[in-house]
């Protein structure tokens, strides 16, 4: 999938749990070289996020990195 020039270069931040268990570890992953369509499309395998992961939140921009780190205490 070719990347179009119309997308801005804001990072995409994904907060996920490693499994559906209540004691699963919460992690934060930042993608700086992908656009939103590539991240939220279920056909693409994302490096660093397991298949059994439960996604909690997705945000676009630098602001969400600090916001999610403080909210989820990462």
N, C-alpha and C positions, 0 to 999 in steps of 0.2 A: 504494500500500500504506500503510494507516494505521498509525501508530506507537502501540503499546499502552503503557499507563501502567506495566505490570509490569516493563519494562526499566529497568535503572539507567542513569545517565548516565556510565558509564565510557567512556573513549576506546578505539576499536579501532585497533590498530597493525598495519600490513601491511608486511612487508619483501619486496621483489621485485627481480628483475633485469630490465632493460629488454628483453632478448631471451635466447635460449637459447645464445648464444655464450659462450665461456669468459672473454672480456675485457669482457663487458657490465657496465655500471655498476650497482651495488647501491644501491637507494633505499629510503627509509622514508616511509610515508604514514600520517598520523593522521586518523581520522574521528571527530569529536566529535558530529555530529548524526545519525548512523545507528546502527542496532542491528546485531548480529552476523548476523542472518538476511539483512539487506539486503546486507551486505558479501560474504558467502560464496556468495550465490546467483549462478549464472553468467548468469542472464537480465538482470541489471541492469548497465549500463555505469557504471563508477566514474570520476569525473573525476580525472585525474592519473595513472591507471594505464593503459598502452597494452594493446591486445588481445593482443599477442604477448608480454606480460610473463610471466615465470616466478615464481610465488609461492614464497617460501622459508619464511616463518613468519607466523602470525597470532596476536596476543595481545590480551587485553582487560584494560585497566587502565593506570594511570600508570607502574607499575613496569616494564612492558615497553618503554617508550620509551627509558629509560636502559640497560636490559639489552641491547636490540638495537643501540643506538648503539655500545656498547663491544664487543659481540661481532663486529659487521660493520665496525667502524671507520668509521662514517658521521659 
